[in-house]
Amino acid sequence: MATQAADVIFSKGGIRERVDAFFASMGQGFNAYLHHRSRYDQIQKMNAKSDAELAEMGVKRDDIPRYVFRDLFYI
């Protein structure tokens, strides 16, 4: 009976490294997108404002998340 062996060996600098680099760059882009989408910085800036400053904007402190994400939700 004959057996077949298929040994796949990736050489250095070959397809394996290119595929790894591709997925690494995709992951970095996705991470940046999620960070931007979270709007964490905007929420932090508004939390740092005084109640008087928020009142000038017409926002209560409890409504900051709703205000920041107002373009995504219809409430």
C-alpha positions as MATLAB code, in Angstrom:
seq = 'MATQAADVIFSKGGIRERVDAFFASMGQGFNAYLHHRSRYDQIQKMNAKSDAELAEMGVKRDDIPRYVFRDLFYI';
ca = [
       0.000    0.000    0.000;
       1.286    3.393   -0.921;
       1.071    6.375    1.391;
       1.203    9.958    0.399;
       2.767   12.679    2.457;
       2.196   16.333    1.843;
       4.560   18.476    3.819;
       3.983   22.166    3.309;
       6.910   24.281    4.362;
       6.723   28.054    4.305;
       9.989   29.719    3.600;
      11.013   32.871    5.400;
       9.614   35.974    3.778;
       6.974   33.942    2.029;
       3.243   33.860    1.950;
       2.879   33.175    5.654;
       4.523   36.443    6.667;
       2.485   38.365    4.121;
      -0.766   36.851    5.386;
       0.240   37.599    8.993;
       1.083   41.190    8.082;
      -2.231   41.577    6.265;
      -4.288   40.418    9.241;
      -2.201   42.463   11.669;
      -2.862   45.629    9.666;
      -6.574   44.792    9.451;
      -6.678   44.373   13.223;
      -5.003   47.725   13.797;
      -7.464   49.467   11.514;
     -10.419   47.764   13.174;
      -9.159   48.736   16.621;
      -8.842   52.379   15.555;
     -12.349   52.279   14.103;
     -13.820   50.894   17.320;
     -12.013   53.507   19.405;
     -13.330   56.282   17.185;
     -16.807   54.805   17.200;
     -16.886   54.588   21.004;
     -16.764   58.394   21.375;
     -15.114   57.881   24.734;
     -13.089   61.096   24.425;
     -16.168   63.219   23.812;
     -17.933   61.730   26.841;
     -14.877   62.404   29.013;
     -14.707   66.041   27.853;
     -18.365   66.584   28.663;
     -18.008   64.931   32.078;
     -15.195   67.374   32.841;
     -17.532   70.350   32.292;
     -19.286   72.003   35.201;
     -23.043   71.688   35.673;
     -23.400   75.335   34.642;
     -21.556   74.729   31.363;
     -23.721   71.702   30.658;
     -26.849   73.726   31.456;
     -25.762   76.319   28.853;
     -25.693   73.474   26.335;
     -29.101   72.294   27.519;
     -27.733   68.970   28.781;
     -28.039   67.365   32.202;
     -25.156   65.277   33.470;
     -27.272   62.112   33.308;
     -28.036   62.824   29.643;
     -24.428   63.037   28.425;
     -24.393   59.588   26.749;
     -27.726   60.306   25.068;
     -26.380   63.670   23.856;
     -23.126   62.181   22.522;
     -24.887   59.369   20.656;
     -27.920   61.442   19.590;
     -27.216   60.872   15.891;
     -27.420   57.081   16.323;
     -30.651   56.834   18.317;
     -34.101   58.266   17.998;
     -35.343   58.861   21.550;
];
